[in-house]
Amino acid sequence: MRFTKDHEWVSLDGDVATIGITRYAAEQLGDVVFVETPEAGKAVNKGDGCAVVESVKAASDVYSPVSGEVVEGNAALGSAPETVNADPEGAGWFCKIKVANAADVDALMDRAAYDAFLATL
Amino acid sequence: MSETLKTTPLNAAHRALGARMVGFAGYDMPVQYEGVLAEHRWTREHAGLFDVSHMGQAKLRGADPFKSFEKLVPGDYQGLKPGKQRYSLLLANDGGMLDDLMAGKPDDDGLFIVVNAACKDGDFAKIAGDLAGEAQLERLDDRALMAIQGPEAADVMAAHEPKLAEMGFMDSARMTLFGEDCFVSRSGYTGEDGYEISVPASAAERIWTTILKDARVKPIGLGARDSLRLEAGLPLYGHDADATTSPVEASLTFALSKRRKEEANFPGAQRILAELAGNLKRKRVGLHVKEGAPAREGAEIADKDGNVIGRVTSGGPSPTLGHNIAMGYVPPAFAELGTDLQVLVRGKANAATVVAMPFVAQRYYRKP
């Protein structure tokens, strides 16, 4: 699993990246009440918003750390957005993207580097 | 954080409780303790304690401070009975709302006024300036303000002072509580029964901690305060009303007292009375958002054909109802209950219907 400074995580399986937000991000957001995930087939550029996560107070964009094509959005979050709080780095994933360039993922922080980054916040 | 935030006398208490703090109206305030949803529900089912010390408190005194105050607001303060308070609106000369406020007679020493935090410096400067020579405003910056709200609030407070149980909604009293000189009103901004209690700043933390010892009471942050007042259909000044908004547009006509309308002598009376007679461009309505994402402040409101007719001023999920709600402004032709509209969020048009406010029934305690 790799991490961004915007608190997204990416897990690469072959050329498909699963993307979500970290436990830290989920705790900062508080109760998640709505999630909008992308539809299969959508082209995404690195840095684009690929999903929206909403707490009681506010809506936040989730930025794709990779470029590629969406193969699946996590439809289960539509009726159970609280999964993002319960299991942010597992069942609370947002979307799967077929990556154009796997090096996008390698360039991200590993767990130790992300933990060190969190310690600076 | 670039700006220096002010603190309330309860700042250390919030931090000790593990609150997440945010800047609000220039103050470092608790947005949540255990979580907005849990705090929202706790207040609806038990009792929530809120620090609202950032709000402005003042006393207006003079030869006839009630008559003087009427120059600035559309409420009947000359007719206000001792021991009562009234909700009113500070109006500009064009009838626009400069703030909403509570003002009451807790004692026989003038008028006790509570205004919104973000507006207080401007409000108090205007009141003091406009009434110079006839009334004197004293800011009570050495006092804290807390609210206890919820169906168990009355029982919790009666255990501290039985006399509090005898107060009805919008009663206002000065009394000794916790050994301190306090102003108490049976009111709040959540739609629930409860009290707002003004206490000396020096005693605030002791009183806050004492009230929290009751297992029925939990501290509640600004996040839940906002979702609670939204469900109660209560406007948040600066969002659901501003200086361009008249009381009629804001659906606050109940704040226009009968005698004052007859006398037509409050700021903006000409515009406001014309709007009451039917010359109205827009009106604040409640919306049940029936699908999709929450419609928040700034979201466009469209008619069934997609023509943009207005804008959401606040909105979000209703934890009590389990669906999204919003309030916003539309032309009167679209303000009738049951009108089908749409709200536009991130390019999607989601169905919404005009519904009555409050969204969740208010449970104020009215004496039999």
Interface residues (C-beta under 8 A of the other chain):
Chain A: G30 D31 V33 F34 E36 V52 E54 S55 V56 K57 A58 A59
Chain B: V31 Q32 G35 V36 L37 A38 H40 G223 A224 D226 S227 A293 P294 R296 G316 P317 P319 R346
